[in-house]
Amino acid sequence: MSLELVNTFGTLLTVAIIAATAIAAMAQLRHLRAGNQINAMLSIGSQFDAKEFRDSWTLVSHNLESAMEDPLYRDYLTARGRRTPLPVVTQEYRDLTDASYLVGNTYEELGILVKNGIIDQVIFLDRYNWVISQTWNRMASLVAFTRAVARNDAVWENFEYMTVLAQDSMVEGSTYPKGVRRLQLDNRWPLPPLPATA
């Protein structure tokens, strides 16, 4: 065997080893990314299940819209936003504001993670699109008012971005895989008819 043939064989073997190493590294990176996505989704689920968040969401869900109708509450929000002396309000209004900021900031942070590809958008929206949209609907009046007070449309803009993605994904319909049969369900308890819409 000539020295040139041995040298060529050695070069080809080195290229093959490097290629195999690169393929293995890419597979390992794919597995690491999948593991990170799993951990991220579990962490988000834990955050949404945490008592403080659930209590805050319930408070926002039940009380925010009616509070926004109260001029005293809006004065309180304005003073907080502009860092002027706060009017005297009930503890319920202070708790509601803290709860609203906790919920809004949580969704803002998740929006940042989705926007920057830290959390897989498809997986995240498959699980949370309805919850995101529902929460935005509950908080839209507060978001609009807070933006007006701050004179800044960037307030909770990543929450807004994520809501747009969620709403768009819901328009697309079910994410159930096409071609997979559905199970037949039988609801034994008839529902009353929906009220007529005007």
SULGI-V878172 format. One record per backbone hydrogen bond with DSSP energy under -0.5 kcal/mol. NH is the residue of the N-H (numbers start at 0). CO is the residue of the C=O. E is the energy in kcal/mol with one decimal. If there is no record, write none. Layout:
# SULGI-V878172
nh=NH co=CO e=E
nh=NH co=CO e=E
This chain:
# SULGI-V878172
nh=5 co=1 e=-2.0
nh=6 co=2 e=-2.4
nh=7 co=3 e=-2.5
nh=8 co=4 e=-2.6
nh=9 co=5 e=-2.5
nh=10 co=6 e=-2.2
nh=11 co=7 e=-2.6
nh=12 co=8 e=-2.4
nh=13 co=9 e=-2.2
nh=14 co=10 e=-2.4
nh=15 co=11 e=-2.4
nh=16 co=12 e=-2.4
nh=17 co=13 e=-2.5
nh=18 co=14 e=-2.6
nh=19 co=15 e=-2.5
nh=20 co=16 e=-2.4
nh=21 co=17 e=-2.4
nh=22 co=18 e=-2.4
nh=23 co=19 e=-2.4
nh=24 co=20 e=-2.4
nh=25 co=21 e=-2.3
nh=26 co=22 e=-2.2
nh=27 co=23 e=-2.4
nh=28 co=24 e=-2.6
nh=29 co=25 e=-2.3
nh=30 co=26 e=-2.2
nh=31 co=27 e=-2.5
nh=32 co=28 e=-2.8
nh=33 co=29 e=-2.3
nh=34 co=30 e=-2.4
nh=35 co=31 e=-2.6
nh=36 co=32 e=-2.5
nh=37 co=33 e=-2.3
nh=38 co=34 e=-2.4
nh=39 co=35 e=-2.6
nh=40 co=36 e=-2.7
nh=41 co=37 e=-2.4
nh=42 co=38 e=-2.3
nh=43 co=39 e=-2.5
nh=44 co=40 e=-2.4
nh=45 co=41 e=-2.2
nh=46 co=42 e=-2.2
nh=47 co=43 e=-2.6
nh=48 co=44 e=-1.7
nh=49 co=45 e=-0.9
nh=49 co=46 e=-0.6
nh=53 co=49 e=-2.7
nh=54 co=50 e=-3.0
nh=55 co=51 e=-2.0
nh=56 co=52 e=-3.0
nh=57 co=53 e=-2.4
nh=58 co=54 e=-2.2
nh=59 co=55 e=-2.6
nh=60 co=56 e=-3.0
nh=61 co=57 e=-2.2
nh=62 co=58 e=-2.3
nh=63 co=59 e=-1.7
nh=66 co=62 e=-2.1
nh=67 co=63 e=-2.5
nh=68 co=64 e=-0.7
nh=68 co=65 e=-0.7
nh=69 co=66 e=-1.7
nh=70 co=68 e=-0.6
nh=73 co=69 e=-2.0
nh=74 co=70 e=-2.5
nh=75 co=71 e=-2.1
nh=76 co=72 e=-2.5
nh=77 co=73 e=-2.5
nh=78 co=74 e=-2.6
nh=79 co=75 e=-2.4
nh=80 co=76 e=-2.7
nh=81 co=77 e=-2.4
nh=82 co=78 e=-0.8
nh=82 co=79 e=-0.6
nh=83 co=78 e=-2.1
nh=88 co=86 e=-0.5
nh=93 co=89 e=-1.7
nh=94 co=90 e=-3.0
nh=95 co=91 e=-2.5
nh=96 co=92 e=-2.2
nh=97 co=93 e=-2.3
nh=98 co=94 e=-2.6
nh=99 co=95 e=-2.6
nh=100 co=96 e=-2.5
nh=101 co=97 e=-2.2
nh=102 co=98 e=-2.5
nh=103 co=99 e=-2.9
nh=104 co=100 e=-2.7
nh=105 co=101 e=-2.0
nh=106 co=102 e=-2.2
nh=107 co=103 e=-2.1
nh=108 co=104 e=-2.5
nh=109 co=105 e=-2.1
nh=110 co=106 e=-2.4
nh=111 co=107 e=-1.9
nh=112 co=108 e=-2.0
nh=113 co=109 e=-2.5
nh=114 co=110 e=-2.9
nh=115 co=111 e=-1.9
nh=116 co=113 e=-1.6
nh=117 co=112 e=-2.1
nh=118 co=112 e=-1.4
nh=123 co=119 e=-2.6
nh=124 co=120 e=-2.8
nh=125 co=121 e=-2.0
nh=126 co=122 e=-1.4
nh=127 co=123 e=-2.7
nh=128 co=124 e=-2.0
nh=131 co=127 e=-2.7
nh=132 co=128 e=-2.2
nh=133 co=129 e=-2.5
nh=134 co=130 e=-2.5
nh=135 co=131 e=-2.5
nh=136 co=132 e=-2.3
nh=137 co=133 e=-1.8
nh=138 co=134 e=-1.6
nh=139 co=135 e=-1.4
nh=142 co=138 e=-2.6
nh=143 co=139 e=-2.7
nh=144 co=140 e=-2.2
nh=145 co=141 e=-3.0
nh=146 co=142 e=-2.6
nh=147 co=143 e=-1.9
nh=148 co=144 e=-2.6
nh=149 co=145 e=-2.6
nh=150 co=146 e=-1.3
nh=151 co=146 e=-1.9
nh=154 co=151 e=-1.2
nh=156 co=153 e=-1.9
nh=159 co=155 e=-1.9
nh=160 co=156 e=-2.6
nh=161 co=157 e=-2.3
nh=162 co=158 e=-2.0
nh=163 co=159 e=-2.5
nh=164 co=160 e=-2.1
nh=165 co=161 e=-2.4
nh=166 co=162 e=-3.1
nh=167 co=163 e=-2.5
nh=168 co=164 e=-2.3
nh=169 co=165 e=-1.8
nh=170 co=166 e=-1.7
nh=171 co=167 e=-1.3
nh=172 co=169 e=-1.0
nh=179 co=176 e=-1.4
nh=180 co=178 e=-0.5
nh=184 co=182 e=-0.5
nh=187 co=185 e=-0.7
nh=189 co=187 e=-0.7
